Structures are given as structure tokens and as C-alpha cells.
Amino acid sequence: MGTPSPEEIKAGVAGVFDRAAATYDQVGVEFFQPIGRFLVSRTGPRPGERVLDVGCGRGASAIPAAEAVGPTGSVLATDLAPAMVEEVRRTAGALPWLTVEVGDAEQPPEGTFDIVQAGLVLFFLPSLDTALARYRDRLAPGGRLGFTWFGEPDTRWEPVFGALVADLPEGERQSRTPGDGPFSSVAAMHDHLSGQGWSEVSTESLVHEVRVRDADHWFEWSWSQGYRTVLEKLEARGLLAAARARVGRLLEEMAARDGGLTWRAEVHATLARG
């Protein structure tokens, strides 16, 4: 098959989130909204400011940013998945200064903004540096960039994800570790941004406990967000039922041992000035 092109990568990501949009952040798991509010607490939008929110999903950071800037400000939110855009439009009617468009986070729209923010999206981009350079071009003097990204995964859940993908070819298993590059550590991210000409780089971290009721709820949650891509690969090969049975047994053991199904989600929020 060869290495997918950047456009193929983006089309795949957009398709997954388009199919997930109806249930994204809607299955009773507190995850994206707390992380969105965390990002906005870092970018600190003020009344009257102009905000660009890229990869907006269902508005976890775009909506609180719009509430913060008020009617004298503006928020332009973009997402590659048309269904996500429609969901934000449907829920944000009371905030007419929030505009939502289909758009590529790597190719931000023209304009000048006080803040560019991205919630759990930059690690999807084929070219992080291209996006960073374009964000700098869009920022007003003294403007700030803020984005969230995952830290170290909860190691207690490694057996669960290992069991889920065990039947998939090695190259089609979604990595759960940061790997090399700027997303490998806070220090690596700071060095990378400084090397790209960003200043006043800082990161704060949030450890958020995520809870699901049982194995069925965990699968419902997994279908509703980015990990859906792995479940779709299993389903397409007729491997999902066996994987679900393996994982279900592990989750039952975890629930019996720990009194519930929870995991620790470490999320970094990095802020920089152009």
C-alpha cells in the first residue's frame, strides 16, 4: 500500500471523527470538556479578543473561549470533520460571535488573532512545523498559542490496549506512547518551539481521572472518539468480537480489583508567544 500521503492521512482522520461526531463527548464520560476548559484557562482569552480554535471537535475549548471574549470579541472555530462543525453550530446558537467552519488545522484561515488554540489535535498533523509557522503568521503582536497534548499513558491499562490490538498487524496498531520528537516530553516540546522562534514557552499539566461504568461503557466511549479507528480496523477484518471478549475479561478483573474502571489521563497545556 505504501506510505499514505498527507492528504490521505487528513482524510482518514476527518472520516473517523465525522463518523464519531454524533456521540463524541456525549456518552457520559467526563473528558473533553474538562480538558477544553483547562486549555482556555491557559490561553486566557479576555473580553474583545479574537480567537482561532483549530480542530475544534464539538467545541470543548471554542465555546468557553467564546464565553470569555464576549460579544465584543470573536471566535473562529474550524474542524476537518463536517459533522463536528454542524454539532458546534447546533449547540452554540446563543454565541453569535462564535463562527464555525470546515477547515484544516494545518492550514489556518486568513486573519489576525490574539490567540490560536488547539485542543488535542496537533499530534494528528502530518507537518507540525508547517502549522506552527502559519500560526505565527496569524498571530497579532504579542499574541499567544496554546495547545493540549497527551503525556504518559496510564500503565495499568497497557494490558487492555495490548489485548485489543493483538490480532492486528504490527503496523496498524495505534501507538499509546509519545515516541520520539516534540511530543515525547515537555522538555522536547519546549526545545522544539524555541527552535522555531517561539518565546515565553511554558507548560502546565493536568492529571484527570476518567471513569466508565463497565466494559460496555468503555467500548461505547472508545467508539465515540479517536480510538474508533482501531475498532473500525478490527471490525473490517471480522476480529472485533474476539477482541471485545478478551478485553471484556480484563476489564471485569480490573473492576473487581479496583472497585471501578478509572484511568489517569495526563494532559499538557503548552503556551507560547510568537
Order of alpha helices (4+ residues) and beta strands (2+ residues): alpha-alpha-beta-alpha-beta-alpha-beta-beta-alpha-beta-alpha-alpha-beta-alpha-alpha-alpha-beta
